[in-house]
Amino acid sequence: MYTDYHVVDFRDVDRNYNIKLSALLQILSTAATKDFHYSGFDPMYLNRKNLAWVIYEAQIDMDVTKLYANILKVETFVKCTKNVYCTRYYVIYDDKDNLIGTGASKWVVVDTVKKSLSKVPDEIISAYPFDEKALTENQKLAMSKEKLKVKSDKEIKEKIFDIRYFDIDPNYHVNNTVYAAWAIESLDGEGDFLAKNVSKSVNIVFKNECPYTQKQVKVKYQIDNNQTHHEIYSIDDNLLCLVDIKFDELKL
């Protein structure tokens, strides 16, 4: 298990001081990157083997979101399923050591030359032994969370977003955190929905990468009471990502 800390500042919160989903995804991703590094694998380790981590799915469930200036503690641990994929779990605490959220992300390894799935290298599997008996109750809770899946027959609406220069990361595709931001921003203009609600849970399934050559994406979305479903497409209708979000009524 690895533990990381993050001070929540202005860039991480919305106008009501609630932490943004995109910020949470980045915080958890940073904890994962540090854990991989301190486990003996430098940032270019897989690159030298013509391999790369690819995130397939991400999940976050928060009980508390008003976290400006809080020092978050993030515990993360990994369970690898043979050499097929690895699931990374997160347990999130506030600066008083109260449990305030959990998360999970599923990762696969791809061969960057063959453009196909590859086995997770044996040395990585060995670096992350998994002992279920050693788990704390909070870690067991993180592993037991059900994925949010929103199925709705409500009206499908659509919004177009320009891909900005800094949406592209060093892999020359849209950074994973941007999809969550697009999903939330697609709801702007839906009356006072965002003004009266705060996002608490999200499940994201990444289908295809969006390369730097793309200039726009379109977000199709549905609102069903306090839940929303989003499908993000390239302009030529290639499905990039599915995002399901659960909101709670905002309490100021």
C-alpha positions as CSV (number, residue, x, y, z in Angstrom):
1,M,0.0,0.0,0.0
2,Y,1.1,3.5,-0.8
3,T,-0.1,6.7,0.9
4,D,0.0,10.2,-0.7
5,Y,-1.2,13.6,0.4
6,H,-2.7,16.5,-1.5
7,V,-3.6,20.0,-0.4
8,V,-6.9,21.0,-2.1
9,D,-6.5,24.5,-3.6
10,F,-8.6,26.9,-5.7
11,R,-7.9,25.0,-9.0
12,D,-9.4,21.8,-7.5
13,V,-12.8,23.2,-6.4
14,D,-15.9,24.8,-8.0
15,R,-17.5,28.1,-7.1
16,N,-19.0,26.6,-4.0
17,Y,-15.7,25.1,-2.7
18,N,-16.7,21.5,-3.7
19,I,-14.0,19.4,-5.2
20,K,-14.3,18.8,-8.9
21,L,-14.5,15.3,-10.3
22,S,-11.7,16.1,-12.8
23,A,-9.5,17.2,-9.9
24,L,-10.2,14.0,-8.0
25,L,-9.3,11.9,-11.0
26,Q,-6.0,13.8,-11.3
27,I,-5.2,13.5,-7.5
28,L,-5.8,9.7,-7.7
29,S,-3.8,9.4,-10.9
30,T,-0.9,11.2,-9.2
31,A,-1.0,8.8,-6.3
32,A,-0.9,5.9,-8.7
33,T,2.1,7.3,-10.6
34,K,4.0,7.9,-7.4
35,D,3.3,4.4,-6.1
36,F,4.5,2.9,-9.4
37,H,7.7,5.1,-9.2
38,Y,8.5,4.2,-5.6
39,S,7.9,0.5,-6.3
40,G,11.0,0.6,-8.5
41,F,9.6,1.6,-11.9
42,D,10.6,5.0,-13.3
43,P,8.2,6.9,-15.5
44,M,9.8,5.6,-18.7
45,Y,10.0,2.0,-17.6
46,L,7.2,0.7,-19.8
47,N,8.1,3.1,-22.6
48,R,11.5,1.4,-23.0
49,K,9.6,-1.9,-23.6
50,N,7.3,-0.3,-26.1
51,L,4.5,-0.7,-23.6
52,A,2.1,1.7,-21.9
53,W,-0.5,1.7,-19.2
54,V,-4.0,2.4,-20.5
55,I,-6.9,3.1,-18.1
56,Y,-10.1,1.3,-19.0
57,E,-12.4,2.3,-16.2
58,A,-12.5,4.7,-13.3
59,Q,-14.9,5.0,-10.4
60,I,-15.1,7.5,-7.5
61,D,-17.6,7.7,-4.6
62,M,-17.5,10.7,-2.3
63,D,-19.3,11.2,1.0
64,V,-17.8,14.7,1.5
65,T,-17.0,17.2,-1.3
66,K,-16.6,20.6,0.4
67,L,-12.9,20.2,0.8
68,Y,-11.1,23.5,0.0
69,A,-7.8,23.9,1.9
70,N,-8.1,20.3,3.2
71,I,-5.1,18.0,3.2
72,L,-6.4,14.8,1.6
73,K,-4.8,11.5,2.5
74,V,-5.0,8.9,-0.3
75,E,-4.2,5.2,0.4
76,T,-3.8,3.1,-2.8
77,F,-3.3,-0.6,-3.3
78,V,-3.3,-2.9,-6.3
79,K,-4.8,-6.2,-7.2
80,C,-3.6,-7.8,-10.5
81,T,-5.7,-10.4,-12.2
82,K,-3.0,-12.8,-13.6
83,N,-1.2,-10.9,-16.4
84,V,-4.4,-9.5,-17.9
85,Y,-5.1,-6.3,-16.0
86,C,-4.6,-4.6,-12.7
87,T,-7.2,-2.9,-10.5
88,R,-6.1,0.0,-8.3
89,Y,-8.2,0.9,-5.3
90,Y,-8.2,4.2,-3.4
91,V,-9.3,5.1,0.1
92,I,-9.6,8.9,0.7
93,Y,-9.4,10.6,4.1
94,D,-9.7,14.2,5.2
95,D,-7.1,16.0,7.4
96,K,-8.8,14.7,10.5
97,D,-8.4,11.1,9.2
98,N,-12.1,10.7,8.5
99,L,-13.0,8.4,5.7
100,I,-14.7,10.6,3.0
101,G,-14.5,8.6,-0.2
102,T,-13.3,5.6,-2.2
103,G,-12.2,5.0,-5.8
104,A,-11.1,2.3,-8.2
105,S,-9.5,2.2,-11.6
106,K,-8.9,-0.7,-14.0
107,W,-5.7,-0.7,-16.1
108,V,-4.4,-2.8,-19.0
109,V,-1.1,-2.7,-20.8
110,V,-0.8,-2.1,-24.5
111,D,2.0,-2.7,-27.0
112,T,2.6,0.7,-28.5
113,V,4.1,-0.7,-31.7
114,K,1.6,-3.5,-32.4
115,K,-1.3,-1.3,-31.1
116,S,-2.7,-4.3,-29.2
117,L,-3.2,-5.5,-25.6
118,S,-0.2,-7.0,-24.0
119,K,0.4,-9.0,-20.8
120,V,1.2,-7.1,-17.6
121,P,5.0,-7.7,-17.1
122,D,5.8,-10.4,-14.5
123,E,8.0,-8.0,-12.6
124,I,5.1,-5.6,-12.1
125,I,2.9,-8.5,-10.9
126,S,5.6,-9.5,-8.4
127,A,5.9,-5.9,-7.1
128,Y,2.3,-5.9,-6.1
129,P,1.5,-9.0,-4.0
130,F,-2.1,-9.0,-2.9
131,D,-3.0,-10.3,0.6
132,E,-6.8,-10.0,1.2
133,K,-6.4,-11.0,4.8
134,A,-4.2,-7.9,5.4
135,L,-6.9,-5.5,4.2
136,T,-8.4,-2.9,6.6
137,E,-12.2,-2.5,6.7
138,N,-12.0,0.7,4.7
139,Q,-9.9,-1.0,2.0
140,K,-12.5,-3.8,1.9
141,L,-15.2,-1.2,1.5
142,A,-13.3,0.3,-1.5
143,M,-13.2,-3.1,-3.2
144,S,-16.9,-3.8,-2.5
145,K,-18.4,-0.5,-4.0
146,E,-20.9,-1.1,-6.8
147,K,-20.3,0.7,-10.1
148,L,-22.7,3.5,-10.9
149,K,-24.7,2.6,-14.1
150,V,-27.3,5.1,-15.3
151,K,-30.0,3.8,-17.7
152,S,-32.5,6.3,-18.8
153,D,-35.2,6.9,-21.4
154,K,-35.1,10.7,-20.9
155,E,-34.5,13.0,-23.8
156,I,-31.0,12.9,-25.3
157,K,-29.4,16.2,-25.7
158,E,-26.1,17.2,-27.3
159,K,-23.3,19.7,-26.8
160,I,-20.1,20.4,-28.8
161,F,-16.8,21.1,-27.2
162,D,-13.6,22.4,-28.8
163,I,-10.5,20.5,-27.9
164,R,-8.0,23.0,-26.4
165,Y,-4.3,22.8,-26.8
166,F,-3.7,21.9,-23.1
167,D,-6.3,19.2,-23.2
168,I,-3.7,17.0,-25.0
169,D,-1.2,15.2,-22.7
170,P,2.3,13.8,-23.5
171,N,0.7,10.7,-25.1
172,Y,-0.7,13.1,-27.8
173,H,-4.3,12.4,-26.9
174,V,-6.9,14.0,-24.7
175,N,-6.0,13.5,-21.0
176,N,-8.4,11.2,-19.2
177,T,-9.4,13.9,-16.6
178,V,-10.8,16.1,-19.4
179,Y,-13.7,13.7,-20.1
180,A,-15.1,14.2,-16.6
181,A,-14.9,18.0,-17.1
182,W,-16.7,17.8,-20.5
183,A,-19.5,15.6,-18.9
184,I,-20.1,18.1,-16.1
185,E,-19.8,21.2,-18.4
186,S,-22.4,19.6,-20.8
187,L,-25.0,20.3,-18.1
188,D,-24.3,24.0,-18.1
189,G,-27.4,25.7,-19.5
190,E,-29.7,23.1,-18.0
191,G,-31.4,25.7,-15.9
192,D,-30.0,25.8,-12.4
193,F,-29.1,22.1,-12.2
194,L,-25.4,22.7,-11.5
195,A,-26.1,25.5,-9.2
196,K,-28.4,23.3,-7.1
197,N,-26.5,20.0,-7.2
198,V,-23.1,18.7,-6.5
199,S,-21.5,15.6,-8.1
200,K,-20.8,12.8,-5.6
201,S,-20.2,9.6,-7.6
202,V,-18.9,8.9,-11.1
203,N,-18.1,5.9,-13.3
204,I,-16.2,6.4,-16.5
205,V,-15.5,3.8,-19.1
206,F,-12.9,4.7,-21.7
207,K,-13.6,3.2,-25.1
208,N,-11.2,4.9,-27.5
209,E,-8.5,7.6,-27.3
210,C,-9.1,11.0,-28.8
211,P,-5.9,12.0,-30.7
212,Y,-4.5,15.5,-31.0
213,T,-5.6,15.7,-34.6
214,Q,-9.2,16.0,-33.5
215,K,-10.5,19.5,-33.1
216,Q,-13.9,18.9,-31.4
217,V,-16.0,16.3,-29.6
218,K,-19.7,16.0,-29.0
219,V,-21.3,15.0,-25.7
220,K,-24.7,13.4,-25.8
221,Y,-26.3,13.4,-22.4
222,Q,-29.5,12.6,-20.4
223,I,-30.7,13.9,-17.1
224,D,-32.8,11.6,-14.9
225,N,-33.6,13.2,-11.6
226,N,-30.2,13.3,-9.7
227,Q,-28.4,11.1,-12.2
228,T,-26.9,11.8,-15.6
229,H,-25.6,9.7,-18.4
230,H,-23.1,11.0,-21.0
231,E,-21.7,9.5,-24.2
232,I,-18.7,11.4,-25.6
233,Y,-18.0,11.0,-29.4
234,S,-15.5,12.3,-31.9
235,I,-17.0,14.5,-34.6
236,D,-17.0,11.5,-36.9
237,D,-19.1,9.5,-34.4
238,N,-16.4,7.3,-32.8
239,L,-17.4,6.5,-29.3
240,L,-14.7,7.7,-26.9
241,C,-16.1,7.5,-23.4
242,L,-19.1,6.7,-21.2
243,V,-19.7,8.8,-18.1
244,D,-22.3,8.2,-15.4
245,I,-22.7,10.7,-12.6
246,K,-24.8,10.8,-9.4
247,F,-25.5,14.2,-7.8
248,D,-26.8,15.3,-4.4
249,E,-28.7,18.4,-3.6
250,L,-26.2,21.2,-2.9
251,K,-26.2,22.4,0.7
252,L,-24.5,25.8,1.1
